């Protein structure tokens, strides 16, 4: 019986030491990780802003729209940056996109996803978002692969669920921005 108690105490001590070490490592690395994530976000905001002045963030948090930021051209609103959430084949996706005040996509960038390498991960590449640029205002955004040109359809082949997630997120963003118009 004492042998079992001795083994249990040893295992408890090993677990307690491992837990303490993990807590220390987390305490040391968490601020650095948070700073890196914020740096990537700020870089992405700059990339999609098209040189316009980035205004103050307004949190929305309705599930598909996390926040928006007005883009200022002089003293008036020239567009918006919107952080969008959607889901693809691998789970949750986060996209940052800029729109003009009519809801047309100016730039878009995939920020986070768990898509399949070689298929859904194509959405991280700059050429992928090019097929959405300029659409959403007067011209509708593609909602399914059949809405794409033959070349673009072939490029997203094998990743229909990822395409649907990206497309629905950008459509939601466009509709949201149309509702905002040029008002802040």
Protein Blocks (a to p, Z undefined) as FASTA:
>chain_A
ZZmmmmmmmmmmmmmmmmmmmmmmmmmmmmmmmmmmmmmmmmmmmmmnnopacdddddfk
nojambdcdddehjacfbdcdddddddfklpadddddddfkopafbdcdfbdcddehilm
mmmpmklmmmmgoiailpccdfbfklpcfklmmmmgoilmmmmmmmmmmmmmmmmmmmnm
maZZ
